[in-house]
Amino acid sequence: MQLDVGRILDTLRDRRLVPDTCQAAFLVGSAARGWGNKKSDLDIYLVSDDPWTEPEMVGVSVPLQPPVVQWHTFYADNRGRDLAYWLDTQVDQMLAKVSWGAFDQVTAASGDALAAREEIFLERVMTCMPLVGEDWVARRRAEIDASAFRSILVTRSLGKAELAVEDTVGQLEADDLTSAVLSARIALGHTVDALLEERGQFGSNIPKWRARRFLAAEPVTLTFAKYWELETMRDFNPDDPSKWINEVLTLCQDLSLKIEV
């Protein structure tokens, strides 16, 4: 899907949606990565020095100071545009949360190091398409790359995978096979997410792109063919679910020993 970056920026400026103190504006999400389609909305983040609001904006809560991000949606050229207005100081706060000094393995494993909206922001900076402020984006990417962000996400995904594996084993022992199947699927998803995050392919909060992320990551410890076979449950036998469950558990446990935090 080809995008006219200049037209996207011109549309924002024509509608007076770019703040005077804007340091960077960038396209994020599937469109920025070339994964979108003709019906995909365009998600755009704008980062400024000062708070900026308009009557049609909606405040969204974030665990930062100030504790809100302004959101604005409009349509142009038959596409929705979702704009999120962040402050540069909020970005500083998110980076402080993922510094090596703040890194705590227990907190990371519990998933409490970052809120989902913060995690999505940081991972999207790494794959965005700058409209304004290329230097700002390059600097922030370097800061994220040098931080504990990757380790935090890998630890979180491995922690969730371990819990799902434990659930699966317990359900198998109780002969609760339907629940064990669902728990095994959860364990597989989190384990694969950890594998991809290890290679810098973030975005596990939006699982619909897992296959795309896998192809981009090209991990050496698991082929896409094998992953897709298990993800789509191609060889699952309803009359013998334990076979598929145990195969998934074996893979999850094997991969967890090879993934580096």
Backbone bond lengths (Angstrom), bond angles and torsions (degrees), N, CA, C in turn:
res aa  C-N    CA-C-N  psi(-1)  N-CA   C-N-CA  omega(-1)  CA-C   N-CA-C  phi
1 M - - - 1.469 - - 1.527 108.88 -
2 Q 1.330 115.84 114.40 1.456 121.37 -179.49 1.535 110.10 -82.85
3 L 1.328 116.24 135.44 1.458 121.53 179.95 1.518 109.53 -121.43
4 D 1.317 115.35 138.78 1.461 121.38 175.57 1.516 107.67 -92.58
5 V 1.340 116.13 95.74 1.463 120.97 -175.37 1.524 110.65 -61.57
6 G 1.321 116.23 -40.17 1.457 119.58 179.88 1.513 112.22 -61.30
7 R 1.313 117.15 -39.87 1.473 120.78 179.70 1.525 110.83 -68.17
8 I 1.330 116.51 -38.27 1.469 119.58 177.91 1.520 110.13 -59.79
9 L 1.326 116.32 -45.68 1.459 120.71 -179.91 1.523 111.63 -67.43
10 D 1.328 117.01 -41.95 1.465 120.73 178.90 1.530 111.00 -60.63
11 T 1.342 116.54 -38.79 1.462 120.00 179.17 1.522 111.11 -63.00
12 L 1.331 116.53 -41.07 1.466 120.22 178.03 1.529 110.77 -64.19
13 R 1.302 116.70 -42.99 1.465 120.19 -178.51 1.520 110.99 -69.67
14 D 1.326 117.78 -39.05 1.462 120.63 179.09 1.526 111.03 -62.00
15 R 1.318 116.54 -32.63 1.461 121.01 179.77 1.537 112.06 -91.22
16 R 1.303 115.77 4.79 1.467 122.86 178.91 1.537 111.44 56.49
17 L 1.320 113.56 48.98 1.457 120.33 -178.13 1.532 112.88 -108.83
18 V 1.329 116.94 8.36 1.466 120.91 177.08 1.523 108.01 -107.09
19 P 1.322 118.75 114.58 1.474 121.30 -178.31 1.526 112.10 -61.40
20 D 1.328 116.08 153.15 1.467 120.89 179.54 1.525 111.58 -62.47
21 T 1.341 117.04 -32.13 1.468 120.00 -177.80 1.527 112.31 -99.55
22 C 1.323 116.18 23.11 1.466 120.82 -178.84 1.534 110.30 -65.12
23 Q 1.314 116.66 123.95 1.467 121.33 176.83 1.520 111.76 -91.72
24 A 1.333 116.17 -31.04 1.461 119.69 -179.23 1.519 109.93 -156.82
25 A 1.320 115.40 146.09 1.460 122.62 171.19 1.519 105.92 -136.17
26 F 1.327 116.63 133.01 1.463 117.97 -175.68 1.522 111.52 -149.45
27 L 1.311 113.85 143.08 1.459 122.13 176.22 1.525 108.08 -77.19
28 V 1.329 116.48 134.54 1.459 120.07 -176.97 1.528 109.98 -129.26
29 G 1.336 115.00 173.98 1.458 119.91 174.94 1.516 113.45 80.53
30 S 1.330 115.60 -155.86 1.464 121.30 -172.73 1.521 112.54 -62.82
31 A 1.325 117.41 -37.74 1.464 119.85 -178.70 1.527 111.09 -63.89
32 A 1.327 116.67 -39.57 1.460 120.50 -179.84 1.524 111.38 -66.92
33 R 1.321 116.62 -28.74 1.457 120.60 -177.58 1.526 113.10 -93.21
34 G 1.329 116.93 -0.45 1.452 119.78 -178.94 1.511 113.52 78.76
35 W 1.331 116.53 19.09 1.463 121.59 -177.53 1.530 112.39 -102.72
36 G 1.294 117.57 -4.34 1.453 120.48 -175.59 1.518 112.42 -78.74
37 N 1.311 114.95 -179.34 1.458 121.62 177.16 1.525 108.75 -138.51
38 K 1.314 116.84 -176.46 1.463 120.31 -174.93 1.517 113.44 -63.75
39 K 1.322 117.40 -19.75 1.452 120.66 -179.66 1.531 112.60 -99.04
40 S 1.317 116.83 -1.43 1.463 120.40 -177.61 1.526 111.21 -71.64
41 D 1.331 116.06 135.81 1.460 119.95 171.59 1.524 109.18 -70.48
42 L 1.329 115.53 157.69 1.457 120.90 174.30 1.527 108.33 -100.96
43 D 1.329 116.24 117.55 1.458 121.98 178.52 1.518 109.02 -96.33
44 I 1.331 115.74 127.68 1.463 121.06 -175.73 1.523 109.24 -131.22
45 Y 1.322 116.09 130.59 1.458 122.13 173.48 1.524 108.37 -104.03
46 L 1.325 115.48 138.43 1.458 121.71 174.21 1.517 107.90 -124.22
47 V 1.328 116.98 131.70 1.465 122.27 -177.44 1.525 108.53 -118.12
48 S 1.334 115.41 125.12 1.462 120.87 -175.76 1.518 111.36 -128.90
49 D 1.325 115.49 169.84 1.459 121.11 176.42 1.519 111.47 -80.65
50 D 1.327 116.34 -34.88 1.466 120.97 -173.41 1.527 110.84 -120.69
51 P 1.337 117.00 150.16 1.473 120.27 176.28 1.524 110.53 -59.04
52 W 1.322 115.07 145.87 1.466 119.70 -176.95 1.514 108.95 -146.37
53 T 1.304 116.74 124.82 1.459 120.55 -178.95 1.526 110.07 -135.32
54 E 1.313 113.65 156.58 1.455 122.37 174.48 1.531 107.45 -133.86
55 P 1.332 118.34 159.67 1.474 120.50 -175.73 1.519 114.88 -55.37
56 E 1.342 118.33 -32.94 1.462 120.75 -175.35 1.530 113.00 -88.95
57 M 1.310 118.29 7.02 1.464 120.78 -178.25 1.518 111.52 -86.81
58 V 1.332 114.58 153.87 1.462 122.31 178.95 1.527 108.20 -120.37
59 G 1.324 116.56 132.09 1.457 120.63 178.96 1.519 111.33 -83.46
60 V 1.330 116.65 131.43 1.464 123.23 178.14 1.523 108.32 -114.78
61 S 1.331 117.26 132.37 1.464 121.56 -175.29 1.528 111.67 -73.55
62 V 1.327 114.91 139.51 1.460 122.69 172.84 1.529 107.48 -139.06
63 P 1.346 118.79 149.61 1.466 121.55 -179.79 1.522 112.44 -80.86
64 L 1.330 115.73 56.90 1.458 122.92 -176.61 1.520 108.15 -136.98
65 Q 1.322 115.56 177.81 1.459 121.08 173.97 1.527 109.61 -121.29
66 P 1.333 117.13 121.53 1.467 127.28 -5.07 1.530 111.01 -66.89
67 P 1.340 117.41 155.36 1.469 121.53 -171.74 1.526 114.48 -85.62
68 V 1.311 116.91 38.02 1.461 119.53 -177.49 1.531 109.97 -151.69
69 V 1.322 114.82 146.57 1.463 123.39 171.30 1.523 106.59 -122.80
70 Q 1.320 115.76 131.49 1.459 119.96 -179.26 1.532 110.53 -82.58
71 W 1.342 114.90 136.52 1.465 121.54 -176.83 1.517 109.35 -122.10
72 H 1.327 116.12 138.14 1.466 120.38 179.49 1.524 109.11 -140.96
73 T 1.323 116.45 135.75 1.468 122.03 -179.38 1.518 110.11 -124.63
74 F 1.321 116.02 136.84 1.464 120.10 173.51 1.533 108.52 -151.96
75 Y 1.325 116.06 170.42 1.458 121.50 -179.64 1.522 109.86 -118.15
76 A 1.330 114.84 140.72 1.460 121.77 175.98 1.519 107.71 -156.76
77 D 1.327 116.36 140.38 1.470 121.06 -179.81 1.533 111.10 54.26
78 N 1.316 115.35 39.41 1.474 121.72 177.36 1.517 114.11 62.50
79 R 1.316 116.56 25.37 1.468 120.77 177.57 1.520 109.39 -132.70
80 G 1.329 115.09 144.07 1.449 118.90 171.03 1.515 110.33 -77.38
81 R 1.318 115.54 145.44 1.473 122.01 174.12 1.522 107.94 -120.86
82 D 1.310 116.91 123.68 1.462 122.25 176.27 1.517 108.17 -111.24
83 L 1.332 115.64 113.19 1.462 121.23 -177.58 1.521 109.57 -106.47
84 A 1.326 116.50 135.20 1.465 121.94 175.25 1.515 108.06 -123.33
85 Y 1.341 115.67 127.80 1.465 121.98 -175.46 1.532 109.73 -104.96
86 W 1.326 115.13 108.59 1.461 122.50 179.82 1.520 109.61 -105.00
87 L 1.331 114.95 160.12 1.463 120.95 173.99 1.521 109.46 -102.98
88 D 1.314 115.72 147.11 1.465 120.26 178.40 1.531 110.79 -60.14
89 T 1.322 117.04 -34.88 1.464 119.97 178.17 1.526 111.80 -67.72
90 Q 1.324 117.59 -30.28 1.468 120.44 175.40 1.530 110.51 -67.12
91 V 1.321 116.05 -37.07 1.467 119.57 176.82 1.528 109.94 -64.62
92 D 1.328 116.92 -40.71 1.472 120.63 175.71 1.525 110.56 -57.00
93 Q 1.331 116.69 -42.89 1.466 120.76 -178.68 1.523 111.69 -65.80
94 M 1.328 117.04 -39.37 1.469 119.69 178.11 1.522 110.87 -65.21
95 L 1.310 116.38 -40.97 1.461 119.71 178.84 1.525 111.45 -66.05
96 A 1.329 117.08 -33.78 1.465 120.08 176.56 1.527 110.79 -63.70
97 K 1.327 116.92 -34.71 1.459 120.74 179.92 1.529 112.34 -68.22
98 V 1.333 117.20 -24.59 1.467 120.10 -177.98 1.528 111.90 -108.89
99 S 1.330 116.78 16.27 1.463 119.73 176.76 1.522 109.55 -69.75
100 W 1.324 116.63 158.57 1.463 120.27 177.64 1.518 110.57 -65.67
101 G 1.320 116.64 -30.05 1.460 119.45 178.00 1.512 112.82 -66.72
102 A 1.329 116.20 -29.21 1.462 120.52 -179.01 1.523 112.05 -93.01
103 F 1.330 117.62 -6.44 1.457 120.70 -174.81 1.522 111.68 -65.96
104 D 1.323 115.66 126.85 1.464 122.34 176.36 1.523 106.99 -135.82
105 Q 1.311 117.41 121.86 1.453 121.23 -173.01 1.531 112.15 -64.21
106 V 1.325 116.99 -37.98 1.458 119.89 -179.63 1.525 110.48 -65.49
107 T 1.341 115.28 -45.64 1.463 119.67 178.88 1.518 111.19 -63.40
108 A 1.342 116.12 -41.40 1.464 120.13 179.18 1.516 110.95 -63.56
109 A 1.345 117.45 -43.96 1.461 121.13 -178.45 1.526 111.71 -64.22
110 S 1.319 116.76 -30.77 1.465 120.50 -179.70 1.522 112.18 -78.48
111 G 1.333 117.18 -13.03 1.457 120.76 -179.04 1.510 114.00 83.60
112 D 1.349 116.41 14.05 1.469 120.11 -175.63 1.527 113.87 -96.69
113 A 1.323 117.77 1.41 1.461 119.31 -176.59 1.525 111.99 -69.27
114 L 1.323 116.28 -35.19 1.464 121.86 -178.19 1.520 109.99 -139.58
115 A 1.321 115.63 146.12 1.463 119.80 169.57 1.526 108.13 -75.55
116 A 1.319 116.82 156.36 1.466 121.05 -177.18 1.526 111.49 -57.00
117 R 1.333 117.33 -40.96 1.461 119.85 -178.11 1.528 111.21 -66.00
118 E 1.337 116.84 -34.00 1.461 120.70 177.12 1.525 110.57 -69.17
119 E 1.313 115.88 -45.54 1.463 120.34 179.71 1.521 110.88 -59.32
120 I 1.336 116.22 -44.95 1.460 120.25 -179.75 1.528 110.44 -62.40
121 F 1.335 116.88 -40.45 1.466 119.20 178.76 1.524 110.83 -59.03
122 L 1.327 116.62 -51.33 1.471 120.34 -175.46 1.525 111.55 -64.24
123 E 1.326 117.16 -42.15 1.468 117.69 -179.59 1.523 110.70 -68.94
124 R 1.317 117.67 -31.36 1.455 119.35 -179.86 1.526 112.49 -73.59
125 V 1.315 117.43 -28.27 1.465 119.21 174.33 1.532 110.06 -59.19
126 M 1.345 115.71 -35.63 1.463 119.95 -176.57 1.529 112.51 -70.87
127 T 1.320 118.01 -19.07 1.466 120.30 -176.41 1.526 112.56 -125.68
128 C 1.324 117.13 16.04 1.461 120.47 -173.90 1.526 112.06 -77.73
129 M 1.324 114.72 169.38 1.459 122.94 173.67 1.530 107.67 -116.48
130 P 1.336 117.94 105.10 1.472 119.90 -175.74 1.526 112.43 -63.52
131 L 1.327 114.88 136.87 1.456 122.09 171.36 1.524 110.07 -103.46
132 V 1.319 114.86 -38.99 1.465 123.80 177.21 1.527 107.08 -140.86
133 G 1.316 117.68 142.07 1.461 120.47 172.79 1.517 115.06 82.04
134 E 1.322 117.68 49.14 1.464 120.29 179.54 1.527 111.71 -60.07
135 D 1.319 117.07 -36.80 1.467 119.87 179.20 1.523 110.98 -64.87
136 W 1.332 117.21 -39.49 1.466 121.06 178.02 1.517 109.76 -62.00
137 V 1.327 116.41 -46.08 1.465 120.51 -179.87 1.521 110.75 -62.22
138 A 1.321 117.87 -43.80 1.462 121.20 -179.76 1.524 111.10 -62.06
139 R 1.344 116.42 -41.01 1.471 120.06 179.94 1.521 111.04 -66.15
140 R 1.317 117.07 -44.01 1.462 120.11 -178.93 1.530 111.09 -68.43
141 R 1.317 117.34 -36.08 1.463 119.61 176.61 1.531 110.59 -61.33
142 A 1.311 116.06 -42.65 1.464 119.81 179.10 1.521 111.04 -63.29
143 E 1.331 116.72 -39.15 1.464 120.74 179.10 1.529 111.36 -66.84
144 I 1.319 116.58 -41.35 1.468 119.92 178.14 1.523 109.91 -65.48
145 D 1.323 116.39 -43.20 1.460 121.12 -178.81 1.525 111.85 -62.02
146 A 1.334 116.43 -33.25 1.469 120.90 -178.38 1.528 112.25 -86.23
147 S 1.313 117.77 -6.00 1.458 122.32 -176.30 1.533 111.14 -88.92
148 A 1.331 115.79 -174.46 1.465 122.02 177.75 1.532 111.58 -90.97
149 F 1.323 117.44 13.66 1.463 121.32 -175.37 1.526 111.61 -54.43
150 R 1.329 116.96 -50.63 1.457 120.12 -179.60 1.531 111.07 -59.42
151 S 1.313 117.10 -46.38 1.466 121.01 -178.15 1.522 111.49 -63.87
152 I 1.329 116.48 -37.28 1.467 120.35 178.76 1.528 110.31 -63.04
153 L 1.331 117.06 -44.85 1.462 119.67 -177.56 1.523 111.49 -70.41
154 V 1.335 117.25 -40.27 1.464 119.60 178.02 1.523 110.56 -62.73
155 T 1.331 116.25 -43.82 1.465 120.46 178.95 1.520 110.84 -61.84
156 R 1.329 116.77 -42.75 1.466 121.34 179.08 1.520 111.45 -60.92
157 S 1.333 116.96 -47.79 1.457 120.50 -177.53 1.528 111.73 -66.94
158 L 1.334 116.72 -39.55 1.464 119.62 177.23 1.528 110.92 -64.85
159 G 1.336 116.30 -37.67 1.464 119.90 178.32 1.513 111.63 -63.77
160 K 1.328 116.92 -43.52 1.461 120.32 178.62 1.530 111.16 -67.59
161 A 1.335 116.14 -36.29 1.459 119.84 177.86 1.524 110.75 -64.26
162 E 1.324 116.78 -42.55 1.461 120.68 -179.84 1.524 111.36 -61.41
163 L 1.331 116.16 -42.85 1.466 119.55 178.17 1.528 111.05 -63.00
164 A 1.322 116.46 -40.18 1.466 119.98 -179.97 1.525 111.25 -68.28
165 V 1.331 116.78 -36.56 1.467 120.21 176.46 1.524 110.17 -63.62
166 E 1.329 116.51 -44.18 1.470 120.17 178.09 1.528 111.40 -60.40
167 D 1.320 115.86 -42.01 1.468 119.69 177.15 1.531 110.51 -60.31
168 T 1.327 115.34 -44.56 1.460 120.00 -177.68 1.521 111.56 -61.44
169 V 1.333 116.07 -46.12 1.462 120.74 -179.43 1.528 110.61 -60.99
170 G 1.323 116.44 -44.35 1.456 119.99 179.21 1.510 112.35 -63.02
171 Q 1.323 116.31 -40.08 1.462 120.26 -179.86 1.523 111.87 -70.13
172 L 1.335 116.46 -34.86 1.461 119.47 174.82 1.524 110.88 -62.73
173 E 1.333 115.27 -44.56 1.459 119.56 -179.37 1.525 111.58 -63.32
174 A 1.327 116.54 -30.20 1.466 121.12 179.25 1.525 111.99 -88.92
175 D 1.341 115.42 4.09 1.467 121.67 -179.31 1.528 111.94 61.08
176 D 1.339 115.09 29.25 1.464 121.27 176.30 1.533 106.95 -95.62
177 L 1.322 115.78 75.85 1.461 120.43 -169.11 1.524 113.42 -71.07
178 T 1.324 117.55 -35.00 1.467 118.20 179.90 1.529 110.75 -63.69
179 S 1.326 116.33 -43.15 1.466 119.64 178.17 1.521 110.34 -67.12
180 A 1.340 117.04 -37.04 1.463 120.93 -179.62 1.530 111.32 -63.75
181 V 1.318 116.73 -37.01 1.470 120.27 177.22 1.527 110.42 -61.27
182 L 1.335 116.50 -47.63 1.465 119.99 -178.89 1.521 111.45 -65.64
183 S 1.326 117.09 -39.99 1.467 120.14 178.70 1.526 110.87 -66.01
184 A 1.325 117.19 -37.26 1.463 120.68 178.24 1.526 110.63 -65.26
185 R 1.327 116.79 -38.30 1.475 119.37 176.29 1.523 111.12 -62.50
186 I 1.325 116.09 -40.17 1.466 120.38 177.95 1.528 110.06 -64.21
187 A 1.332 116.28 -44.17 1.472 120.40 179.46 1.523 110.95 -61.19
188 L 1.324 116.82 -41.99 1.460 120.85 178.77 1.522 111.10 -61.20
189 G 1.329 116.56 -46.06 1.462 120.14 -179.36 1.509 112.41 -59.93
190 H 1.324 117.52 -47.52 1.463 120.41 -178.79 1.530 111.60 -67.14
191 T 1.320 117.18 -37.32 1.465 119.64 179.26 1.522 111.07 -65.70
192 V 1.321 116.57 -44.26 1.461 119.89 177.91 1.525 110.45 -64.93
193 D 1.323 117.25 -38.78 1.462 119.78 176.16 1.527 110.67 -58.30
194 A 1.333 117.51 -44.23 1.465 120.90 178.62 1.519 110.71 -61.41
195 L 1.322 116.68 -40.90 1.463 121.60 178.63 1.525 111.13 -61.08
196 L 1.319 116.23 -41.87 1.467 120.70 -179.12 1.526 111.25 -74.14
197 E 1.327 116.67 -39.23 1.469 120.52 178.46 1.523 110.93 -64.12
198 E 1.325 116.75 -34.82 1.467 120.28 176.05 1.528 110.70 -56.68
199 R 1.317 116.46 -32.68 1.470 122.06 -178.15 1.530 111.96 -98.10
200 G 1.342 116.23 14.46 1.458 119.97 174.23 1.506 115.17 82.24
201 Q 1.324 117.56 11.46 1.463 120.79 176.61 1.525 108.17 -99.20
202 F 1.332 115.03 90.05 1.458 121.46 -176.65 1.529 110.33 -87.37
203 G 1.339 115.89 177.83 1.454 119.60 176.56 1.507 113.91 116.32
204 S 1.333 117.52 25.15 1.470 119.65 -176.65 1.521 112.90 -69.57
205 N 1.329 118.23 -13.29 1.467 120.22 175.59 1.529 112.06 -70.02
206 I 1.322 116.70 -13.08 1.464 120.81 179.28 1.528 107.34 -125.51
207 P 1.340 117.40 81.66 1.470 120.90 -170.96 1.516 115.67 -65.56
208 K 1.333 118.98 -14.95 1.464 118.94 -178.85 1.520 112.26 -63.63
209 W 1.343 117.26 -18.31 1.464 120.74 -179.99 1.531 112.20 -99.17
210 R 1.331 117.95 11.46 1.476 119.78 -175.92 1.530 112.22 -59.22
211 A 1.325 117.26 -43.32 1.466 119.56 -179.99 1.524 111.29 -64.28
212 R 1.321 116.78 -40.72 1.468 120.72 177.31 1.528 110.68 -62.65
213 R 1.322 115.59 -43.59 1.465 120.12 178.74 1.523 110.88 -63.59
214 F 1.316 117.06 -37.67 1.459 121.70 178.90 1.535 110.04 -61.54
215 L 1.322 116.32 -48.03 1.462 119.86 179.99 1.523 111.83 -62.44
216 A 1.336 116.72 -33.50 1.461 120.45 178.24 1.520 111.44 -73.39
217 A 1.333 117.00 -34.72 1.470 121.37 -176.18 1.524 112.55 -76.34
218 E 1.314 117.67 -35.79 1.467 123.30 -177.67 1.531 112.21 50.28
219 P 1.334 118.50 57.31 1.467 119.60 179.43 1.530 111.15 -65.92
220 V 1.321 116.00 148.44 1.461 120.11 -176.99 1.525 111.92 -91.00
221 T 1.326 117.99 -15.53 1.468 121.04 -175.61 1.516 113.30 -91.95
222 L 1.328 117.74 -3.73 1.460 121.47 178.45 1.521 108.59 -153.99
223 T 1.317 116.92 127.07 1.457 119.94 178.39 1.523 110.37 -79.90
224 F 1.314 115.37 154.73 1.457 118.90 177.16 1.526 110.21 -63.60
225 A 1.342 116.91 -37.48 1.463 120.08 -178.94 1.524 111.04 -59.74
226 K 1.334 116.48 -43.34 1.467 119.76 -179.68 1.518 110.48 -69.84
227 Y 1.337 116.66 -43.22 1.465 119.94 177.32 1.527 110.58 -57.37
228 W 1.323 116.66 -47.87 1.470 120.80 -175.37 1.527 111.01 -67.83
229 E 1.323 116.42 -33.03 1.467 119.90 175.97 1.524 111.12 -60.53
230 L 1.336 116.02 -43.82 1.462 120.22 -179.66 1.525 111.48 -76.53
231 E 1.322 117.48 -40.24 1.469 121.30 -179.19 1.526 110.72 -60.63
232 T 1.319 116.66 -40.49 1.462 121.06 -178.49 1.531 112.23 -90.55
233 M 1.328 115.92 0.72 1.478 121.84 178.58 1.525 111.29 54.20
234 R 1.326 115.51 42.05 1.463 120.74 -173.85 1.531 112.38 -59.86
235 D 1.336 117.30 -40.85 1.467 120.65 -177.17 1.527 112.87 -100.47
236 F 1.326 116.49 16.38 1.466 119.39 -179.97 1.524 110.64 -69.51
237 N 1.330 115.52 131.89 1.463 121.92 179.35 1.524 108.23 -112.98
238 P 1.324 118.49 110.97 1.468 120.37 -178.99 1.524 113.42 -58.18
239 D 1.341 115.79 -23.72 1.459 118.89 -179.92 1.523 112.41 -83.68
240 D 1.338 116.12 -12.94 1.463 120.54 178.49 1.530 109.39 -144.70
241 P 1.334 118.10 64.77 1.470 120.94 -175.60 1.518 113.13 -64.33
242 S 1.313 117.91 -25.16 1.465 119.86 -176.50 1.528 112.21 -62.43
243 K 1.334 117.45 -28.91 1.465 119.78 178.83 1.521 110.62 -62.52
244 W 1.344 117.32 -48.85 1.471 121.34 179.09 1.525 110.18 -65.88
245 I 1.317 117.29 -41.47 1.465 121.41 -179.51 1.522 110.49 -59.18
246 N 1.321 116.74 -48.33 1.467 119.97 -177.77 1.522 112.41 -66.89
247 E 1.321 116.68 -33.32 1.464 119.50 175.87 1.527 110.52 -64.13
248 V 1.326 116.27 -42.42 1.466 120.67 178.10 1.524 110.45 -64.58
249 L 1.320 117.55 -45.11 1.464 120.97 179.71 1.518 111.65 -60.56
250 T 1.329 116.91 -42.85 1.467 120.73 178.96 1.519 110.87 -61.84
251 L 1.332 116.31 -43.25 1.465 120.30 179.11 1.519 110.93 -63.98
252 C 1.333 117.14 -45.78 1.465 120.82 -178.59 1.528 111.14 -60.31
253 Q 1.305 116.15 -44.50 1.458 120.37 -178.58 1.510 111.38 -68.17
254 D 1.335 117.61 -37.26 1.459 121.78 178.10 1.518 111.14 -66.52
255 L 1.322 116.38 -46.57 1.468 120.02 -178.92 1.518 111.96 -65.65
256 S 1.338 116.78 -38.96 1.466 120.07 -177.61 1.530 112.01 -60.13
257 L 1.326 117.07 -27.10 1.464 120.94 179.18 1.529 111.60 -79.79
258 K 1.328 117.02 -17.78 1.467 121.47 -176.77 1.521 113.00 -100.55
259 I 1.320 117.03 -17.98 1.465 120.58 -177.77 1.521 110.25 -79.46
260 E 1.313 116.68 128.69 1.461 122.14 -179.09 1.517 110.86 -94.32
261 V 1.335 115.26 130.12 1.455 120.76 176.68 1.528 109.13 -84.64
